[in-house]
Amino acid sequence: MPLIQWDETMSVGMDELDDQHRELIDLINEAYEAIQRHDEPLMASLIDKMRDYSEVHFRAEEAVLRSRNYPDSEAHAEQHRTFSDKVDDFRRDMFVKTNLSQIFIFLSRWLTNHIMHEDRKFIPWLPETDDEGA
């Protein structure tokens, strides 16, 4: 059973973004399971998945925020750049300073601090329904 499961308290109310946030939960669970198995070689794959996730998700989320004239979109994008920079640090320091526990903690904190707090701030700027397909 996964450590973290999606629930509606994590939803921003837009299917595309919520689906991408579910991918983050999958990454957290994958890191946790790798820790349990002491599967350090999985770290490279996990970091690559984090990079891929961030590129796709951040591009989509930032486009939505700009299109909806979210007033803090630039500050939000800066938080995304910080995430991407940390992923680059993990890659650079892999097997020297980085371990699976650090990745798990980083991703878990991103879920609680960014998605559950920062992303919820832009909900009023999103469309009432997801019919617009943005």
Number of C-alpha atoms within 10 A of each C-alpha: 6 11 11 12 11 14 8 8 9 18 19 20 18 19 15 15 19 17 13 18 20 16 17 22 19 17 21 26 20 18 26 21 17 19 18 11 9 11 12 16 12 14 21 15 10 19 21 14 16 21 19 12 18 19 14 11 20 20 13 15 20 17 14 20 21 13 13 16 13 18 12 12 19 13 10 19 16 11 15 20 15 11 19 19 13 15 20 16 14 21 18 12 12 16 14 8 11 16 16 27 15 13 23 20 14 15 21 20 14 17 19 12 12 17 18 16 13 15 17 15 14 19 16 12 14 18 15 11 10 12 9 8 9 17
